[in-house]
Amino acid sequence: MREHGTRARYVNGPDENDQDDKGCRCPRCRKANTDEANKVYREKAYGHWRPFTDAEPVREHLKVLSSHGIKAKRVAQLSGVSSPNVVRIFEGRARRVRKETAEAILAVQPSMDLLTDRARIDGTGTRRRLQALIAVGWSRAKLAEHVGIHRTSLCLVLLGEGVRADTARKVVAAYSALWNQQPPTATVGERRAAAAARREAESRGWPPPAAWDDEWLDLPDDELRAELDRLATAMDDREVYRCHTARYKLKDQSPLVAAGARERTRRMKIQQAA
């Protein structure tokens, strides 16, 4: 909802009673409208008034927001810009936009907190978090219980590429609570379930939480690979040798260890070809 004390709410509403399609005439919104009018008057008087700017950066920003699941209607709600105007910019039908429109849209930054519950987003980070918890022994049944979704739904998340925003938020919360906690092993059934979870993770190459830096979890695969390769390239020969040993002798599944092992192999091939 548009905030009080803005010209956007004065013009487009909702009004002081939160009724849509009516401009707000509360004292704060009237003042914001007056201040904006005075600013325009001063800029015109000094020959500085440039009300329009290039729409292309705004359109590119809308594409980024859309890729994160924040669609035009949601951008309109968050920015105070009308939905038809947002769509017009997004579709490339506007070559120029008002500066205040551009500033309002550019101020909306990608964040999971801004998404509606049913928005579909990339499931990479969600899958990695669930896989990491399975790697330390959390069974799918226990994870479904902690996340608050049906076990079948959790299995579909592990298989799919997309996920609903509300599910992603629930998994983030569960991961934050469980990443350094061991699963229950009080009964024979719990111990068997934990052992089966670890075996599955090992067979599929799923790293545990300790292998992940938080900033890596949500990176797309190609960006993660590039970042890990960059870090591995900066390692000295002893470090890449230790990574190679950990990877192939100790079966360490850590992403950075795997990158270090690849780097050692690369260096060995260069030495052999010299």
Buried (B, 14 or more C-beta within 10 A) or exposed (E): EBEBBBBBBBBBBBBBEEEEEEBBEBEBBBEBBEEBEEEEEEEEEEEEEEEEBEBBEBBEBBEEBBEBBBBBEBBBBBBBBBBEBBBBBBEEEBEBBBEBBBEBBEEBEBEBEBBBEEBBBBBBBBBBBBBBBBBBBBBBEBBBBBBBBEBEBBEBBBEEEBBBBBBBBBBBEBBEEBBEEEBBBEEEEBBEBBEBBBEBBEEEEBBBBEBBEEEBBBBEEEEBBEBBBEBBEEBEEEBBBBBBBBBEEEEBBBBBBBBBBBBBEBBEEEEEEE
